[in-house]
Amino acid sequence: KAFQDAGNARQQAARGTYDPAYLNYTMGKLMIRKLRDDWTGSRGGRQAWKLFNDEFLSFGGPPIPLVRSQMMPGPAGDLF
């Protein structure tokens, strides 16, 4: 169900139980997905994913809440 072989799925599930940094990865992924959904919602939905990717990556590597505040000015940018 995870679109990966059983061995890799077991390894990743186990890693999630003992690696404290795993939470950072997951939280970042969820924040990016939320930003993508919010940003593309008024720009054509999934059709705008490439534009979102280009815009998101143009900021380099600052914390995601800072990128969000630039990509979503106003109250929507302060979600995180």
C-alpha positions as CSV (number, residue, x, y, z in Angstrom):
1,K,0.0,0.0,0.0
2,A,3.0,2.3,0.3
3,F,4.1,1.8,-3.4
4,Q,7.4,0.3,-2.3
5,D,8.7,-3.2,-1.7
6,A,7.9,-4.9,1.7
7,G,11.6,-4.8,2.9
8,N,11.9,-1.1,2.3
9,A,8.5,-0.4,3.9
10,R,9.5,-2.3,7.0
11,Q,12.8,-0.5,7.2
12,Q,11.1,2.9,6.9
13,A,8.5,2.0,9.5
14,A,11.1,0.9,11.9
15,R,13.2,4.1,11.3
16,G,10.2,6.2,12.1
17,T,10.1,4.6,15.6
18,Y,13.7,5.3,16.6
19,D,15.0,8.2,14.6
20,P,14.0,11.5,16.1
21,A,14.9,13.4,13.0
22,Y,12.3,11.4,11.1
23,L,9.6,13.8,12.5
24,N,11.4,16.8,11.0
25,Y,11.3,15.2,7.5
26,T,7.6,14.4,7.9
27,M,6.7,17.8,9.3
28,G,8.5,19.5,6.5
29,K,6.8,17.4,3.9
30,L,3.4,18.1,5.3
31,M,4.1,21.9,5.4
32,I,5.2,21.9,1.8
33,R,2.2,19.9,0.7
34,K,-0.1,22.4,2.6
35,L,1.6,25.3,1.0
36,R,1.4,23.7,-2.5
37,D,-2.3,23.1,-2.0
38,D,-3.0,26.6,-0.8
39,W,-0.8,28.2,-3.5
40,T,-2.1,26.2,-6.4
41,G,-5.7,26.4,-5.3
42,S,-6.1,29.8,-7.0
43,R,-3.7,29.0,-9.9
44,G,-5.3,26.1,-11.6
45,G,-4.8,23.3,-9.1
46,R,-2.6,20.4,-10.2
47,Q,-1.9,22.1,-13.5
48,A,0.2,24.7,-11.5
49,W,2.4,22.2,-9.7
50,K,5.4,22.9,-11.9
51,L,5.0,26.7,-11.4
52,F,4.8,26.0,-7.6
53,N,7.9,23.9,-7.7
54,D,9.9,26.6,-9.6
55,E,8.7,29.3,-7.3
56,F,9.3,27.3,-4.1
57,L,12.8,26.3,-5.2
58,S,13.7,29.9,-6.2
59,F,13.9,30.8,-2.5
60,G,16.8,28.4,-1.8
61,G,16.7,26.7,1.6
62,P,15.2,29.0,4.3
63,P,12.7,27.6,6.8
64,I,9.4,26.7,5.1
65,P,7.3,29.3,7.2
66,L,9.5,32.1,5.7
67,V,9.0,30.8,2.2
68,R,5.2,30.5,2.9
69,S,5.1,34.1,4.0
70,Q,6.7,35.2,0.7
71,M,4.5,33.0,-1.5
72,M,1.3,33.6,0.4
73,P,1.3,37.3,1.5
74,G,-1.3,38.2,4.0
75,P,-3.0,36.1,6.7
76,A,-2.7,32.9,4.7
77,G,1.1,33.3,4.9
78,D,1.1,33.1,8.7
79,L,-0.5,29.7,8.9
80,F,2.6,28.0,10.4
